[in-house]
Amino acid sequence: DNYIFSCGRSSPIWDVSEGAKTTEERERTMSLAHPKKAHPRYQPEKPCIWPVSGAARKASPSPRVELLARPKTRSEGLHREPTWAVPPSAMRTVASARVQELAKAKQTAEGYEHCKELDEPIPRSVLRASATERIKSLSRPIVRETMDHVQFNPDAFKVSPAALKGRMPDRIAELAQTISRR
């Protein structure tokens, strides 16, 4: 029965306690139970089919409207010939000074330097150079033991005798003091 009256889940329908069945209704619960009212200026959607007036049914289109209603005739293929000619007056026009000024490319900022060309020859001294022993030692990566090996080493975290004999500078002692805020 639980499966038939449920939404397909295996959880049972909860039983409502007798106290919940016999309790009185509260004003807040009743106000929440009312459906939400629509906005006073809400208008339901209009029907999709609009009534066509009698004058529109009897009207006949003008020749210009019929010309505009015809689809464009295009030749087959990827390219087509231009359908209008450029008038000679348009070919004789000269651009004004303002149009020529607007047509100029944007100038670079003052002090701008172009990228350095990469075609510079590499000096022979650079090609024959070799790294010093110090550079080679700095280029080697630091190889540390894994934590598995360090955990088995009993002296891994032992403080060296030299570090035990060291003296703390006064500035470090000053910085180590707690700040008293009142």
N, CA, C and O of each residue as an XYZ file, in Angstrom:
728
protein
N       0.822     -1.213      0.000
C       0.000      0.000      0.000
C       0.855      1.262      0.000
O       0.524      2.258     -0.644
N       1.973      1.195      0.745
C       2.826      2.384      0.794
C       3.357      2.720     -0.595
O       3.456      3.895     -0.949
N       3.693      1.722     -1.374
C       4.232      1.973     -2.710
C       3.144      2.512     -3.639
O       3.424      3.373     -4.473
N       1.944      2.035     -3.514
C       0.851      2.451     -4.398
C       0.481      3.909     -4.141
O       0.261      4.662     -5.089
N       0.409      4.319     -2.872
C      -0.024      5.672     -2.538
C       1.138      6.666     -2.440
O       0.911      7.834     -2.126
N       2.343      6.241     -2.693
C       3.484      7.156     -2.623
C       3.911      7.514     -4.042
O       3.266      7.126     -5.016
N       4.999      8.253     -4.138
C       5.485      8.682     -5.457
C       6.524      7.704     -5.988
O       7.292      8.067     -6.879
N       6.577      6.478     -5.475
C       7.511      5.497     -5.965
C       8.695      5.303     -5.053
O       9.507      4.407     -5.284
N       8.820      6.128     -4.007
C       9.931      5.968     -3.080
C       9.587      4.895     -2.065
O       8.417      4.579     -1.849
N      10.610      4.340     -1.447
C      10.365      3.260     -0.500
C      10.035      3.773      0.897
O       9.710      2.980      1.780
N      10.113      5.099      1.115
C       9.817      5.623      2.452
C       8.313      5.573      2.695
O       7.532      5.872      1.792
N       7.897      5.199      3.907
C       6.453      5.085      4.172
C       5.808      6.458      4.334
O       6.487      7.459      4.558
N       4.470      6.481      4.215
C       3.714      7.705      4.452
C       3.677      7.928      5.952
O       3.354      7.016      6.713
N       4.009      9.149      6.381
C       4.082      9.425      7.807
C       2.685      9.465      8.400
O       1.722      9.901      7.769
N       2.612      9.005      9.612
C       1.345      9.109     10.359
C       1.295     10.467     11.034
O       2.286     10.935     11.593
N       0.116     11.099     10.974
C      -0.057     12.400     11.614
C      -0.490     12.148     13.047
O      -1.402     11.361     13.300
N       0.167     12.821     13.987
C      -0.149     12.614     15.402
C      -1.533     13.163     15.729
O      -2.050     14.032     15.027
N      -2.114     12.655     16.783
C      -3.449     13.095     17.207
C      -3.422     14.554     17.639
O      -4.395     15.278     17.427
N      -2.319     14.995     18.242
C      -2.205     16.392     18.669
C      -2.270     17.340     17.484
O      -2.872     18.410     17.573
N      -1.641     16.945     16.355
C      -1.671     17.789     15.170
C      -3.058     17.799     14.537
O      -3.449     18.779     13.902
N      -3.811     16.692     14.712
C      -5.150     16.628     14.121
C      -6.145     17.463     14.911
O      -7.073     18.021     14.326
N      -5.976     17.561     16.213
C      -6.958     18.251     17.061
C      -6.576     19.691     17.380
O      -7.345     20.384     18.047
N      -5.439     20.157     16.938
C      -5.026     21.527     17.266
C      -5.889     22.538     16.529
O      -6.441     22.250     15.466
N      -5.997     23.736     17.115
C      -6.799     24.792     16.499
C      -5.965     25.537     15.468
O      -4.737     25.584     15.544
N      -6.671     26.119     14.500
C      -5.983     26.846     13.450
C      -5.533     28.204     13.967
O      -6.236     28.869     14.728
N      -4.333     28.597     13.528
C      -3.829     29.909     13.908
C      -4.090     30.894     12.769
O      -4.275     30.507     11.615
N      -4.098     32.156     13.123
C      -4.385     33.198     12.131
C      -3.284     33.231     11.055
O      -3.569     33.409      9.871
N      -2.038     33.059     11.480
C      -0.922     33.089     10.521
C      -1.003     31.903      9.562
O      -0.742     32.064      8.370
N      -1.355     30.734     10.051
C      -1.471     29.551      9.198
C      -2.602     29.740      8.187
O      -2.480     29.344      7.028
N      -3.690     30.341      8.631
C      -4.813     30.579      7.724
C      -4.435     31.599      6.637
O      -4.847     31.461      5.485
N      -3.644     32.631      7.011
C      -3.250     33.616      6.002
C      -2.304     32.988      4.976
O      -2.336     33.345      3.798
N      -1.464     32.052      5.424
C      -0.568     31.371      4.484
C      -1.314     30.391      3.591
O      -0.840     30.066      2.502
N      -2.474     29.914      4.035
C      -3.234     28.940      3.261
C      -3.974     29.578      2.091
O      -4.360     28.868      1.161
N      -4.185     30.896      2.105
C      -4.887     31.555      1.007
C      -3.985     31.621     -0.220
O      -2.782     31.842     -0.083
N      -4.542     31.433     -1.418
C      -3.704     31.530     -2.626
C      -3.258     32.971     -2.850
O      -3.929     33.921     -2.447
N      -2.118     33.102     -3.497
C      -1.565     34.427     -3.767
C      -2.429     35.134     -4.807
O      -2.816     34.540     -5.814
N      -2.726     36.401     -4.553
C      -3.575     37.169     -5.464
C      -2.726     37.770     -6.573
O      -1.561     38.110     -6.363
N      -3.313     37.896     -7.743
C      -2.610     38.497     -8.876
C      -2.535     40.003     -8.693
O      -3.300     40.582     -7.922
N      -1.617     40.630     -9.401
C      -1.469     42.086     -9.355
C      -2.752     42.717     -9.866
O      -3.366     42.202    -10.801
N      -3.174     43.849     -9.252
C      -4.445     44.448     -9.696
C      -4.447     44.879    -11.162
O      -5.508     44.903    -11.784
N      -3.289     45.218    -11.730
C      -3.236     45.641    -13.135
C      -2.871     44.496    -14.077
O      -2.566     44.739    -15.244
N      -2.896     43.258    -13.594
C      -2.560     42.108    -14.441
C      -3.626     41.900    -15.500
O      -4.820     41.952    -15.208
N      -3.192     41.663    -16.731
C      -4.116     41.362    -17.820
C      -3.758     39.997    -18.372
O      -2.593     39.751    -18.685
N      -4.716     39.110    -18.498
C      -4.393     37.792    -19.056
C      -3.948     37.933    -20.505
O      -4.231     38.937    -21.160
N      -3.249     36.916    -20.996
C      -2.706     36.995    -22.344
C      -3.832     37.037    -23.374
O      -4.903     36.459    -23.189
N      -3.548     37.742    -24.463
C      -4.554     37.925    -25.506
C      -4.586     36.702    -26.409
O      -3.594     35.979    -26.500
N      -5.698     36.462    -27.071
C      -5.746     35.320    -27.990
C      -4.794     35.542    -29.162
O      -4.561     36.678    -29.576
N      -4.252     34.465    -29.687
C      -3.268     34.564    -30.770
C      -3.903     35.023    -32.077
O      -3.269     35.754    -32.838
N      -5.133     34.617    -32.356
C      -5.780     34.963    -33.621
C      -6.546     36.263    -33.411
O      -7.495     36.321    -32.629
N      -6.119     37.304    -34.121
C      -6.779     38.598    -33.999
C      -7.894     38.695    -35.032
O      -7.766     38.179    -36.142
N      -8.966     39.343    -34.671
C     -10.044     39.501    -35.659
C      -9.620     40.497    -36.744
O      -9.096     41.570    -36.447
N      -9.856     40.122    -38.001
C      -9.515     40.985    -39.136
C     -10.757     41.779    -39.503
O     -11.855     41.243    -39.651
N     -10.537     43.074    -39.643
C     -11.684     43.941    -39.942
C     -12.195     43.684    -41.361
O     -11.479     43.147    -42.207
N     -13.454     44.081    -41.603
C     -14.064     43.900    -42.925
C     -13.378     44.722    -43.989
O     -13.255     44.277    -45.130
N     -12.918     45.940    -43.632
C     -12.242     46.798    -44.609
C     -10.922     46.167    -45.044
O     -10.530     46.270    -46.207
N     -10.237     45.510    -44.100
C      -8.972     44.871    -44.446
C      -9.211     43.662    -45.341
O      -8.372     43.338    -46.181
N     -10.354     42.990    -45.167
C     -10.658     41.824    -46.001
C     -10.973     42.237    -47.435
O     -10.638     41.514    -48.374
N     -11.612     43.389    -47.613
C     -12.037     43.825    -48.941
C     -10.959     44.647    -49.656
O     -11.094     44.926    -50.847
N      -9.904     45.035    -48.957
C      -8.886     45.917    -49.549
C      -8.072     45.165    -50.582
O      -7.885     43.952    -50.489
N      -7.581     45.923    -51.587
C      -6.701     45.338    -52.597
C      -5.368     46.081    -52.527
O      -5.355     47.304    -52.384
N      -4.254     45.369    -52.626
C      -2.946     46.036    -52.486
C      -2.599     46.849    -53.718
O      -3.042     46.551    -54.828
N      -1.801     47.877    -53.501
C      -1.354     48.726    -54.610
C      -0.255     47.985    -55.387
O       0.318     47.026    -54.871
N       0.042     48.414    -56.610
C       1.109     47.749    -57.386
C       2.468     47.806    -56.691
O       3.273     46.884    -56.820
N       2.724     48.898    -55.948
C       4.005     49.021    -55.243
C       4.113     47.982    -54.125
O       5.173     47.387    -53.933
N       3.027     47.764    -53.393
C       3.030     46.764    -52.312
C       3.221     45.373    -52.904
O       3.940     44.550    -52.337
N       2.576     45.102    -54.049
C       2.760     43.806    -54.691
C       4.192     43.622    -55.175
O       4.730     42.516    -55.120
N       4.815     44.707    -55.652
C       6.208     44.640    -56.078
C       7.122     44.336    -54.887
O       8.050     43.534    -54.998
N       6.855     44.974    -53.760
C       7.667     44.735    -52.555
C       7.429     43.341    -51.976
O       8.307     42.786    -51.315
N       6.253     42.778    -52.221
C       5.930     41.462    -51.663
C       6.588     40.328    -52.428
O       6.711     39.219    -51.907
N       7.022     40.595    -53.681
C       7.653     39.533    -54.464
C       9.034     39.210    -53.911
O       9.733     40.118    -53.463
N       9.451     37.943    -53.928
C      10.793     37.600    -53.443
C      11.857     38.073    -54.414
O      11.584     38.277    -55.597
N      13.080     38.248    -53.908
C      14.181     38.677    -54.761
C      14.548     37.555    -55.713
O      14.550     36.381    -55.343
N      14.853     37.927    -56.928
C      15.309     36.935    -57.902
C      16.827     36.983    -57.930
O      17.421     38.012    -58.250
N      17.443     35.870    -57.596
C      18.899     35.796    -57.548
C      19.364     34.719    -58.498
O      18.713     33.690    -58.675
N      20.502     34.981    -59.102
C      21.047     33.976    -60.008
C      21.650     32.847    -59.197
O      22.065     33.044    -58.055
N      21.697     31.667    -59.788
C      22.252     30.503    -59.117
C      23.763     30.629    -59.025
O      24.385     31.275    -59.868
N      24.352     30.024    -58.021
C      25.811     30.030    -57.877
C      26.256     30.815    -56.668
O      25.455     31.414    -55.950
N      27.576     30.792    -56.462
C      28.130     31.463    -55.293
C      28.207     32.968    -55.470
O      28.016     33.711    -54.507
N      28.486     33.437    -56.693
C      28.655     34.864    -56.931
C      27.584     35.332    -57.895
O      27.121     34.571    -58.744
N      27.205     36.558    -57.764
C      26.237     37.132    -58.699
C      26.704     38.515    -59.117
O      27.510     39.154    -58.440
N      26.190     38.950    -60.224
C      26.555     40.257    -60.752
C      25.883     41.346    -59.929
O      24.807     41.133    -59.369
N      26.520     42.519    -59.854
C      25.868     43.614    -59.119
C      24.597     44.031    -59.842
O      24.547     44.052    -61.071
N      23.587     44.358    -59.078
C      22.289     44.669    -59.679
C      22.095     46.155    -59.907
O      21.076     46.554    -60.470
N      23.036     46.987    -59.491
C      22.898     48.403    -59.753
C      24.248     48.985    -60.164
O      25.304     48.473    -59.793
N      24.186     50.033    -60.915
C      25.402     50.691    -61.404
C      25.702     51.901    -60.524
O      24.791     52.523    -59.977
N      26.974     52.225    -60.396
C      27.376     53.399    -59.625
C      27.214     54.620    -60.522
O      27.730     54.639    -61.639
N      26.503     55.636    -60.045
C      26.303     56.821    -60.897
C      27.615     57.582    -61.106
O      28.480     57.576    -60.229
N      27.764     58.225    -62.244
C      29.003     58.978    -62.532
C      29.255     60.096    -61.520
O      30.405     60.403    -61.208
N      28.187     60.700    -61.012
C      28.380     61.785    -60.029
C      29.045     61.252    -58.756
O      29.832     61.956    -58.123
N      28.727     60.007    -58.383
C      29.362     59.422    -57.205
C      30.829     59.108    -57.461
O      31.645     59.132    -56.540
N      31.160     58.813    -58.720
C      32.555     58.524    -59.060
C      33.408     59.786    -59.079
O      34.619     59.708    -58.873
N      32.811     60.933    -59.320
C      33.560     62.193    -59.413
C      33.706     62.894    -58.073
O      34.399     63.908    -57.991
N      33.078     62.390    -57.027
C      33.114     63.097    -55.745
C      34.509     63.056    -55.147
O      35.285     62.134    -55.397
N      34.810     64.076    -54.350
C      36.106     64.190    -53.672
C      35.817     64.272    -52.184
O      34.917     64.990    -51.751
N      36.590     63.528    -51.409
C      36.383     63.516    -49.962
C      36.780     64.850    -49.363
O      37.739     65.481    -49.808
N      36.037     65.277    -48.350
C      36.350     66.538    -47.679
C      37.570     66.355    -46.784
O      38.019     65.234    -46.545
N      38.091     67.461    -46.299
C      39.283     67.417    -45.444
C      38.980     66.648    -44.149
O      39.838     65.927    -43.639
N      37.789     66.800    -43.632
C      37.412     66.113    -42.389
C      37.353     64.602    -42.608
O      37.805     63.839    -41.754
N      36.801     64.158    -43.740
C      36.716     62.728    -44.040
C      38.115     62.155    -44.219
O      38.395     61.047    -43.760
N      39.001     62.904    -44.886
C      40.373     62.434    -45.051
C      41.095     62.348    -43.712
O      41.896     61.440    -43.492
N      40.813     63.288    -42.821
C      41.422     63.250    -41.487
C      40.928     62.035    -40.705
O      41.703     61.391    -39.999
N      39.640     61.723    -40.831
C      39.089     60.555    -40.135
C      39.595     59.251    -40.740
O      39.635     58.232    -40.051
N      39.978     59.261    -42.000
C      40.432     58.056    -42.671
C      41.874     57.708    -42.340
O      42.314     56.596    -42.634
N      42.623     58.625    -41.735
C      44.020     58.356    -41.398
C      44.090     57.298    -40.306
O      43.225     57.217    -39.434
N      45.162     56.477    -40.380
C      45.358     55.443    -39.364
C      45.765     56.090    -38.053
O      46.357     57.169    -38.043
N      45.451     55.435    -36.955
C      45.782     55.946    -35.633
C      47.304     55.911    -35.445
O      47.946     54.903    -35.741
N      47.867     56.997    -34.960
C      49.306     57.098    -34.773
C      49.707     56.438    -33.452
O      48.908     56.331    -32.522
N      50.960     56.001    -33.398
C      51.456     55.407    -32.149
C      51.775     56.513    -31.160
O      51.953     57.671    -31.539
N      51.846     56.141    -29.873
C      52.099     57.117    -28.826
C      53.528     57.632    -28.927
O      54.410     56.959    -29.460
N      53.740     58.835    -28.407
C      55.069     59.431    -28.438
C      56.005     58.646    -27.533
O      55.641     58.328    -26.400
N      57.187     58.333    -28.003
C      58.143     57.564    -27.214
C      58.000     56.058    -27.386
O      58.713     55.297    -26.733
N      57.098     55.616    -28.245
C      56.894     54.185    -28.454
C      58.068     53.613    -29.243
O      58.488     54.181    -30.251
N      58.587     52.490    -28.775
C      59.671     51.820    -29.480
C      59.147     50.503    -30.023
O      58.470     49.757    -29.315
N      59.460     50.219    -31.273
C      59.015     48.981    -31.890
C      59.717     47.787    -31.256
O      60.744     47.943    -30.595
N      59.170     46.615    -31.454
C      59.775     45.399    -30.919
C      61.158     45.210    -31.537
O      61.399     45.545    -32.696
N      62.052     44.662    -30.723
C      63.412     44.426    -31.190
C      63.404     43.266    -32.167
O      62.769     42.240    -31.924
N      64.103     43.431    -33.256
C      64.164     42.381    -34.258
C      64.950     41.193    -33.719
O      65.948     41.373    -33.020
N      64.511     39.996    -34.037
C      65.161     38.786    -33.544
C      66.236     38.262    -34.483
O      66.830     37.216    -34.221
N      66.493     38.972    -35.569
C      67.466     38.503    -36.550
C      68.898     38.905    -36.217
O      69.783     38.775    -37.062
N      69.143     39.396    -34.988
C      70.495     39.784    -34.621
C      71.374     38.540    -34.526
O      70.939     37.518    -33.996
N      72.577     38.613    -35.022
C      73.458     37.436    -34.939
C      73.937     37.217    -33.506
O      74.160     38.172    -32.763
N      74.094     35.946    -33.127
C      74.579     35.600    -31.795
C      76.099     35.646    -31.824
O      76.712     35.036    -32.700
N      76.731     36.366    -30.870
C      78.194     36.456    -30.876
C      78.836     35.087    -30.663
O      78.266     34.220    -30.001
N      80.043     34.900    -31.238
C      80.745     33.618    -31.103
C      81.147     33.359    -29.664
O      81.200     32.210    -29.225
N      81.428     34.424    -28.930
C      81.826     34.250    -27.527
C      80.695     33.619    -26.719
O      80.938     32.836    -25.801
N      79.454     33.969    -27.071
C      78.306     33.384    -26.378
C      78.156     31.918    -26.757
O      77.840     31.087    -25.905
N      78.377     31.595    -28.014
C      78.241     30.212    -28.462
C      79.305     29.310    -27.840
O      79.047     28.127    -27.613
N      80.528     29.858    -27.553
C      81.604     29.051    -26.991
C      81.643     29.082    -25.471
O      82.476     28.407    -24.867
N      80.757     29.853    -24.836
C      80.813     30.006    -23.382
C      80.407     28.707    -22.691
O      79.595     27.940    -23.208
N      80.984     28.476    -21.520
C      80.610     27.315    -20.701
C      80.368     27.798    -19.276
O      80.954     28.785    -18.831
N      79.512     27.099    -18.583
C      79.140     27.504    -17.232
C      80.273     27.185    -16.260
O      81.005     26.210    -16.427
N      80.395     28.040    -15.234
C      81.398     27.815    -14.197
C      80.916     26.730    -13.248
O      79.751     26.334    -13.286
N      81.813     26.255    -12.402
C      81.440     25.214    -11.423
C      80.393     25.729    -10.450
O      79.513     24.975    -10.033
N      80.475     27.014    -10.081
C      79.491     27.598     -9.155
C      78.102     27.588     -9.786
O      77.123     27.243     -9.125
N      78.012     27.964    -11.058
C      76.713     27.973    -11.745
C      76.183     26.551    -11.867
O      74.986     26.316    -11.701
N      77.069     25.603    -12.157
C      76.629     24.215    -12.269
C      76.110     23.696    -10.934
O      75.116     22.971    -10.895
N      76.780     24.066     -9.830
C      76.322     23.606     -8.510
C      74.987     24.247     -8.146
O      74.152     23.610     -7.505
N      74.773     25.517     -8.551
C      73.491     26.179     -8.275
C      72.369     25.616     -9.136
O      71.209     25.653     -8.728
N      72.686     25.100    -10.307
C      71.643     24.589    -11.198
C      71.173     23.197    -10.812
O      70.120     22.750    -11.265
N      71.956     22.496     -9.965
C      71.523     21.163     -9.545
C      70.368     21.280     -8.558
O      70.428     22.102     -7.645
N      69.305     20.467     -8.722
C      68.186     20.547     -7.778
C      68.568     19.963     -6.419
O      69.434     19.094     -6.320
N      67.900     20.464     -5.373
C      68.130     19.953     -4.026
C      67.394     18.624     -3.913
O      66.193     18.548     -4.171
N      68.101     17.604     -3.536
C      67.498     16.279     -3.391
C      67.356     16.011     -1.901
O      68.343     15.886     -1.177
N      66.122     15.928     -1.466
C      65.852     15.659     -0.056
C      65.319     14.242      0.078
O      64.759     13.669     -0.857
N      65.511     13.702      1.263
C      64.984     12.362      1.519
C      63.473     12.439      1.638
O      62.922     13.459      2.051
N      62.814     11.357      1.273
C      61.362     11.317      1.386
C      60.977     11.232      2.851
O      61.800     10.858      3.688
N      59.752     11.571      3.169
C      59.291     11.551      4.560
C      59.280     10.132      5.115
O      59.365      9.945      6.328
N      59.178      9.131      4.244
C      59.212      7.747      4.727
C      60.563      7.442      5.365
O      60.631      6.793      6.409
N      61.643      7.915      4.729
C      62.970      7.660      5.271
C      63.261      8.539      6.479
O      63.933      8.104      7.415
N      62.762      9.771      6.467
C      63.022     10.688      7.574
C      62.350     10.193      8.852
O      62.891     10.362      9.945
N      61.177      9.585      8.719
C      60.470      9.119      9.914
C      61.229      7.997     10.612
O      61.113      7.847     11.828
N      61.995      7.213      9.880
C      62.746      6.129     10.497
C      64.082      6.601     11.067
O      64.737      5.849     11.789
N      64.502      7.838     10.756
C      65.778      8.359     11.246
C      65.548      8.997     12.614
O      64.824      9.989     12.697
N      66.140      8.463     13.704
C      65.904      9.054     15.015
C      66.587     10.403     15.181
O      66.186     11.180     16.047
N      67.611     10.709     14.374
C      68.328     11.977     14.507
C      67.850     13.028     13.501
O      68.522     14.038     13.292
N      66.709     12.795     12.890
C      66.254     13.695     11.837
C      65.948     15.089     12.365
O      66.222     16.073     11.678
N      65.394     15.202     13.557
C      64.989     16.508     14.083
C      65.830     16.907     15.286
O      65.372     17.656     16.149
N      67.040     16.417     15.342
C      67.939     16.733     16.447
C      68.584     18.087     16.180
O      68.955     18.390     15.046
N      68.716     18.896     17.221
C      69.333     20.205     17.082
C      70.841     20.028     17.174
O      71.350     19.334     18.054
N      71.541     20.667     16.250
C      73.003     20.518     16.230
C      73.628     21.244     17.423
O      73.050     22.206     17.928
N      74.810     20.793     17.881
C      75.479     21.465     19.008
C      75.815     22.921     18.708
O      75.789     23.753     19.614
N      76.132     23.247     17.449
C      76.439     24.636     17.110
C      75.216     25.518     17.283
O      75.330     26.665     17.715
N      74.031     24.980     16.942
C      72.804     25.762     17.102
C      72.461     25.945     18.568
O      71.863     26.955     18.940
N      72.834     24.969     19.422
C      72.572     25.087     20.855
C      73.451     26.162     21.490
O      73.052     26.777     22.479
N      74.620     26.394     20.946
C      75.548     27.381     21.494
C      75.267     28.777     20.963
O      75.866     29.744     21.434
N      74.374     28.903     19.998
C      74.104     30.191     19.378
C      73.442     31.157     20.342
O      72.829     30.749     21.328
N      73.579     32.496     20.032
C      73.016     33.535     20.872
C      71.957     34.281     20.066
O      72.166     34.584     18.891
N      70.842     34.572     20.686
C      69.756     35.270     20.010
C      70.064     36.764     19.995
O      70.414     37.323     21.034
N      69.942     37.433     18.832
C      70.188     38.876     18.787
C      69.137     39.637     19.595
O      68.023     39.154     19.803
N      69.510     40.833     20.045
C      68.598     41.658     20.846
C      67.339     42.046     20.060
O      66.248     42.117     20.626
N      67.495     42.294     18.769
C      66.339     42.682     17.951
C      65.320     41.555     17.879
O      64.116     41.808     17.923
N      65.792     40.299     17.769
C      64.867     39.159     17.729
C      64.163     39.021     19.066
O      62.967     38.734     19.112
N      64.896     39.222     20.158
C      64.280     39.155     21.484
C      63.237     40.252     21.651
O      62.198     40.032     22.274
N      63.507     41.432     21.099
C      62.558     42.547     21.180
C      61.297     42.229     20.380
O      60.185     42.505     20.830
N      61.472     41.650     19.195
C      60.310     41.308     18.366
C      59.510     40.152     18.944
O      58.319     40.025     18.658
N      60.140     39.306     19.753
C      59.439     38.168     20.318
C      58.546     38.533     21.486
O      57.717     37.720     21.896
N      58.690     39.730     22.033
C      57.859     40.158     23.155
C      56.418     40.372     22.692
O      56.187     40.871     21.591
N      55.471     40.004     23.513
C      54.055     40.193     23.156
C      53.696     41.666     23.263
O      54.245     42.394     24.090
N      52.779     42.091     22.425
C      52.335     43.480     22.436
C      51.217     43.609     23.461
O      50.228     42.878     23.406
N      51.376     44.538     24.396
C      50.322     44.747     25.405
C      49.417     45.857     24.927
O      49.838     47.005     24.784
N      48.172     45.503     24.680
C      47.167     46.479     24.231
C      46.164     46.665     25.351
O      45.618     45.697     25.880
N      45.933     47.882     25.698
C      45.001     48.166     26.810
C      43.860     48.996     26.333
O      42.975     49.337     27.117
